[in-house]
Amino acid sequence: MVIRTTYEVVNDVFFVKVETLSYSANDLELMTKFGEPTVDAGGTFDYDSNKQFVLTSKMCYINKSFPVTQSFDDTSVPDAEDKADAWGTEMIARISAAVTNLRAQSDEFTRQESNTV
């Protein structure tokens, strides 16, 4: 799986777009069996070693809800560039953790049995 993050500034607005691409057949099979993982594109984010900001919670499915874009307006949001960087970095971490948890799932139930009587 590939996580592609694009950072762009337009008219003093910092945009970060996160995309999930190129799922393996195994990942897709696991999603079919155990459900598509979700990540919160909101919540609390740390930046500059000792600062935090909070965005409204927005649960996103890692495949069908992406790409997800977040913007930070430098004219009205203090530290907009730092917050944009922090959001992108944290989204990569959250998606990676969700995929790692998915891959840790194992299907001990699916089987075929034949009985001769």
N, C-alpha and C positions, 0 to 999 in steps of 0.2 A: 504494500500500500504506500502511496505517496501523499504527503501533505504539502501542498504548495501554498505559500503565503506571499501575497503581493502587497507592497507598501507604496503608497502614492500620496503626494500632496497637491491639492488643487485649490487655489484661492484661499490659502491659509486653513484649509480643512485637510486633516490627515486621515486617509482611508486605509484600512487594512482589510484585505479579502483573504479568507482561508478556504481552500478547496481540498477535497479528499478525492484521490484519483487512483486508478489501477489496483483495484482490490483483487486479491488472489482468489482462485476458485475455492480454496479452503476457507477463506474469510467469508465469502458469500454463502457457502454451505453452513457455516457456523451461525450466520445471521438468520438463515432460514430455520435452523433448529432452535436457537436460543433467543431470537429477537435481535433487532438492530440496536446497538448501543446508542445511548444519548449522552450528550455533554451539555453543560450549561454555558451559554455564551455570555451570561451575566454573572452576577455575584461579586465577590471581593477580589481585587487584583492588587498585588504589591508592585511598587516601583521605587526607584531611587533608594534602595536599601531600607528605608524606614517610613515610607509613605504608602498610603492605600487609597483606592477609590472603589466605588460600588456602582455597578450597572444593574438595571432591572433584570431579574432572572428571565432567561429565554432558553428553554430546553430544545435542543436540536438533535435529530437523528443524524448519525455520522455519515450516512450515505444520502438519503433522500432529502435532507434539509440543507445540504451544502451545495454551492458555496454560501458562506455567511460573510457579510461585510459589516464592519463597525466604523463609524466616523467620529472624529474628535475635532471640534472647531476651535482653532487657535485664538479666535477673537473673543470667545466666550468661555472657554474651558482652560483653566490654568494648567500648565505642564502638558498641553495636548500631545506634543510629539512623544514625550516620555510615556504617557498613558497609552498611546497607540502602540508603541513598541512593547509595552508590558502586556497589553491585551493579546497581541499576536503571539508572543512567546508563551503565554499561559494557555492559549487555545491549542497550540502544538502539544503542550504537556498533557492537557486534558484529553485530547483525541488519542494520543499515544497510550495513555493509561487505559482508556476505554477499549482500545484494540487489544492491548496486552491482556486485559481481563477477559475479553471475548475468546482469545486464543487459548486461555487457560481452561476453558470449558471443555469437558469431555462427555461424550455421549455413551453412557454405559447401558442405555436402555434399548436402542435400536438393534434389532436382530431378527433373524428368521429361524423358526424352529420347525422341524418336521418330526412327526411321531407316527410310527407304524404300529398298527394294532392288529 
